[in-house]
Amino acid sequence: MEKVRYLLEKNDDTSSDYFVKIQVADYNELFFTIADLLKVILMVMESEENNASKYVIDPKTNLKTLVEIVLQLLPFYEATILDEVILKKEKKL
């Protein structure tokens, strides 16, 4: 029997946290996605128009949530590995 997959998945049995997977083709697409999200944040922050929307009740909180998502998308672990590889390569040159 195949395991049922849900959008929300548990981190582990001891945690009350769930996670959601975001599918990207590669790191290049991930970085462009992060950049696009940051551009939207900047556009909203710089916007002088204060158009009321029934969907945006608390823009400050919405922007904060979006920034928190962007921070979770940043591949810090992989950046450390890239630094190690690049710095080792530069030392050999």
C-alpha positions in Angstrom: 0.0 0.0 0.0 1.4 3.4 -1.0 1.9 6.0 1.7 -0.5 9.0 1.4 1.3 12.2 0.9 0.0 15.4 2.4 1.1 19.0 1.8 1.9 19.4 5.5 4.5 16.9 6.7 5.7 16.4 10.3 9.3 17.2 11.1 9.4 14.3 13.5 7.3 12.6 16.1 8.5 14.8 18.9 8.0 18.1 17.2 4.8 20.0 16.8 6.1 21.7 13.6 5.2 20.8 10.1 7.0 21.7 6.8 5.9 22.3 3.3 8.1 21.4 0.3 8.7 23.8 -2.5 9.7 22.2 -5.8 12.4 23.9 -7.8 14.5 22.5 -10.7 17.9 23.5 -9.3 19.8 26.1 -7.2 19.6 28.6 -10.0 15.8 28.5 -10.0 15.8 28.6 -6.2 17.9 31.8 -6.2 15.7 33.4 -8.8 12.6 32.5 -6.7 14.2 34.1 -3.6 15.1 37.2 -5.7 11.6 37.5 -7.0 10.1 37.3 -3.5 12.5 40.0 -2.3 11.6 42.2 -5.3 7.9 41.8 -4.4 8.7 42.8 -0.8 10.6 45.8 -2.0 7.9 46.8 -4.4 5.3 46.7 -1.7 7.4 48.6 0.8 8.2 51.3 -1.7 4.7 51.6 -3.0 3.2 55.0 -2.2 -0.3 53.9 -3.1 -2.3 52.6 -0.2 -4.9 50.6 -2.0 -7.2 48.9 0.4 -7.8 45.2 -0.3 -10.0 42.8 1.4 -7.1 40.3 1.2 -4.5 42.5 2.8 -5.7 43.5 6.2 -2.3 43.8 7.9 0.4 44.5 5.3 3.2 44.8 8.0 2.5 41.3 9.3 2.1 40.0 5.7 5.5 41.4 4.7 7.1 40.0 7.9 5.7 36.5 7.1 7.0 36.7 3.6 10.5 37.7 4.8 10.5 34.8 7.2 9.7 32.4 4.3 12.5 33.9 2.2 15.0 33.4 5.1 13.9 29.7 5.3 14.6 29.3 1.5 18.2 30.6 1.7 20.5 27.6 1.4 23.0 28.5 4.2 24.4 25.0 4.5 25.1 24.7 0.8 26.7 28.2 0.8 29.2 27.0 3.4 30.1 24.0 1.2 30.5 26.3 -1.8 32.8 28.5 0.2 34.9 25.6 1.2 35.2 24.3 -2.4 35.9 27.7 -3.9 38.4 28.7 -1.2 40.2 25.4 -1.5 40.3 25.8 -5.3 41.7 29.4 -5.0 44.4 28.2 -2.5 45.6 25.6 -5.1 46.0 28.2 -7.8 
